[in-house]
Amino acid sequence: MSVQESFLRCTACDQEAEHVVVYAGRFVSEIQCAGCGAVTRLDVSEDYLPDLRQRISSKPGRLIRRLRSDPTELATSLPVRTLSKPRRMVEEFRTVWRSRRGG
């Protein structure tokens, strides 16, 4: 799950404002207007699991490419990322579940 900020036109208040855009994997699952607070949730559950399978199956190759390009960076970041991955995945699953339920 990642969170980005974007300047968009809100569908609720029709004003251009800063929005918080939440991604579940590669999919936008939630957009919140910083101006009026309106939240739009997009059900990404149908596309999420096939995408997750692809991300998992491609992980070994991506790790090998990172190892070849910058072994020091990989060696220093891998332990921290490995420990934080379960928490990040739970957050991603919650985001998908929330988008599916619509609330």
C-alpha positions as CSV (number, residue, x, y, z in Angstrom):
1,M,0.0,0.0,0.0
2,S,1.2,3.5,-0.8
3,V,-0.2,6.9,-0.3
4,Q,0.4,9.8,-2.7
5,E,-0.9,13.4,-2.8
6,S,-2.4,14.9,-6.0
7,F,-4.1,18.0,-7.1
8,L,-7.5,16.9,-8.5
9,R,-11.0,18.2,-9.1
10,C,-13.3,16.7,-6.4
11,T,-16.4,14.9,-7.7
12,A,-18.3,15.9,-4.5
13,C,-17.5,19.6,-4.0
14,D,-16.4,20.3,-7.6
15,Q,-13.4,22.2,-6.5
16,E,-9.8,21.7,-7.4
17,A,-8.0,20.6,-4.3
18,E,-5.3,18.4,-2.8
19,H,-6.3,14.8,-2.6
20,V,-4.8,11.8,-0.9
21,V,-4.7,8.9,-3.2
22,V,-4.3,5.4,-1.7
23,Y,-2.9,2.5,-3.7
24,A,-3.4,-1.2,-3.0
25,G,-0.6,-2.7,-5.0
26,R,-0.7,-1.0,-8.4
27,F,-4.4,0.0,-8.1
28,V,-6.0,3.2,-6.9
29,S,-8.4,2.1,-4.1
30,E,-9.3,5.3,-2.3
31,I,-9.2,9.0,-3.0
32,Q,-9.9,11.6,-0.3
33,C,-10.4,15.3,-0.9
34,A,-8.4,17.4,1.6
35,G,-10.9,20.3,1.0
36,C,-14.3,18.8,1.8
37,G,-13.2,15.4,3.2
38,A,-15.2,13.3,0.7
39,V,-13.9,9.8,0.2
40,T,-14.2,7.8,-3.0
41,R,-13.5,4.1,-2.7
42,L,-12.9,2.0,-5.8
43,D,-13.4,-1.8,-5.5
44,V,-10.1,-3.3,-6.7
45,S,-10.7,-6.7,-5.3
46,E,-11.3,-8.4,-8.7
47,D,-8.0,-7.2,-10.1
48,Y,-5.9,-7.3,-6.9
49,L,-5.3,-11.0,-6.4
50,P,-4.1,-11.7,-10.0
51,D,-1.8,-8.7,-9.6
52,L,-0.6,-9.9,-6.2
53,R,0.2,-13.3,-7.7
54,Q,2.2,-11.7,-10.5
55,R,4.1,-9.5,-8.0
56,I,5.0,-12.5,-5.9
57,S,6.1,-14.6,-8.8
58,S,8.3,-11.8,-10.2
59,K,9.9,-11.0,-6.8
60,P,12.9,-13.4,-7.2
61,G,13.9,-11.9,-10.5
62,R,13.5,-8.4,-9.2
63,L,15.7,-9.2,-6.2
64,I,18.4,-10.7,-8.5
65,R,18.4,-7.6,-10.7
66,R,18.8,-5.4,-7.6
67,L,21.5,-7.6,-6.3
68,R,23.4,-7.2,-9.5
69,S,22.9,-3.5,-9.8
70,D,23.5,-2.4,-6.2
71,P,24.5,-5.3,-3.8
72,T,25.3,-2.9,-0.9
73,E,21.9,-1.2,-1.1
74,L,20.1,-4.5,-1.2
75,A,22.1,-5.9,1.7
76,T,21.3,-2.9,3.9
77,S,17.6,-2.5,3.0
78,L,16.6,-6.2,2.8
79,P,16.6,-6.9,6.6
80,V,14.4,-3.9,7.3
81,R,12.1,-4.5,4.4
82,T,11.8,-8.2,5.3
83,L,10.7,-7.3,8.9
84,S,8.3,-4.6,7.8
85,K,6.7,-6.6,4.9
86,P,4.0,-8.5,7.0
87,R,2.7,-5.1,8.4
88,R,2.7,-3.6,4.9
89,M,0.8,-6.5,3.4
90,V,-1.8,-6.4,6.2
91,E,-2.3,-2.7,5.5
92,E,-2.6,-3.4,1.8
93,F,-5.2,-6.2,2.4
94,R,-7.2,-3.9,4.7
95,T,-7.3,-1.2,2.0
96,V,-8.6,-3.8,-0.5
97,W,-11.2,-5.1,1.9
98,R,-12.3,-1.5,2.7
99,S,-12.7,-0.7,-1.0
100,R,-14.7,-3.9,-1.5
101,R,-17.1,-3.2,1.3
102,G,-17.4,0.4,0.3
103,G,-16.6,1.7,3.8
